[in-house]
């Protein structure tokens, strides 16, 4: 349901494990491997007791992911973007390139491991008719709320007023069959529970607010408010005191927006598999479900878990990533729970 402050828990575990493994024997803080002409990188390889299990990324013994008979987004997905606040064209283009990379299947346009291959795990989920989540994603409309129609502090309720304002302005039609609405707030906008408990969330609009039931998601730019929480590992908490690998270099040079993209991928996967909060989730409480993104929080590659992000890649400029997108873009996006493997999965897996 949300991209929570579980990152902080992972960081604490990371520090504890690292101290135990390094105590009394100094080691390098990074390990770089050259495998199959790729520059694979992990800021700290797990202890042998963890890394000996190639599937440490997830265990089906601890997961009770079930289908609750609700719809999934099986029709081609129309995304309606609502830019709330002030955005630069380059920031908007970066986010749109990520979204459009979901349907970029040509390996020349987006080499493996690609965003489209990452989404193929999401598309494994079906509804009660057997229809899979669509692999077709289109940006069907955009609306810019530059005047902050609901102010610079939003709540979970007032964000629906933001959507209502966009729909009433009619830059795009109400699309209650194929549409999802993504509200992206700029760096100067605060949100209820932002940084403290969530980095993003998804839900559906109330007819009393918007006039229709529309699946939506919100993600905020944490670049100045809490990058060490919502843009980790591109920023690290001060309390780490130099312990660990330090902040990693963002793949597109924008810590806030690069951090947003992983959160956006998390929410988009969950919105597609649980749009009305009655489809795919674990747990007994639909108000606070554990969804397919939550199950893989903080995991980006093989060997991840217990505070380790897993095996990812670095390019020649030192930028860290695990997925390729359209137009030469690179992204670092968390893995998603696979219903077939019963584990977290991503196309950059080494096993």
Beta strands, then each sheet from edge to edge (+ up, - down):
strand 1: 2-4
strand 2: 31-35
strand 3: 38-42
strand 4: 65-67
strand 5: 77-84
strand 6: 137-145
strand 7: 153-154
strand 8: 179-185
strand 9: 190-191
strand 10: 198-204
strand 11: 215-220
strand 12: 280-282
strand 13: 312-314
strand 14: 320-321
strand 15: 323-324
strand 16: 330-331
strand 17: 336-338
strand 18: 343-345
sheet 1: 1+ 10- 11+ 8+ 5+ 6+
sheet 2: 2+ 3- 13+ 14-
sheet 3: 4+ 12-
sheet 4: 7+ 9+
sheet 5: 15+ 16-
sheet 6: 17+ 18-
end
